Amino acid sequence: MSLIFHITTQTEWEASQQKGFHIAASYETEGFIHCSTRDQVAGVLHRYFKGSSSLVELTIDPEKLTSKLIYEPAPSTNELFPHVYGPINCDAVLAVEPVKP
């Protein structure tokens, strides 16, 4: 299975490392955490993070996730996006890189 990616802030990621897992705000409101394929990251940054600072990109190995992963259509783009239904365990995160929207 291909790697997936999640955008968050450096501060949120640091707090997640202390807990051992990452929960995005979308989990509380939508029941899942938004992720992207490599090809979708640039569009996500442009649509949702323009003007944001201190962002990081988490590279996630889906095989190591302890939560359920489902690819679902996004009505706004008509693409399938990876959604994680539960916390992202930190040991599934292979890399953390700073990004600029």
Secondary structure, DSSP 8 states (H G I E B T S, - for coil): ---EEEEEEHHHHHHHHHHTEE--HHHHHHSSEE-B-GGGHHHHHHHH-TT--SEEEEEE-GGG-SSEEEEEEETTTTEEEEEEES-EEGGGEEEEEEE--
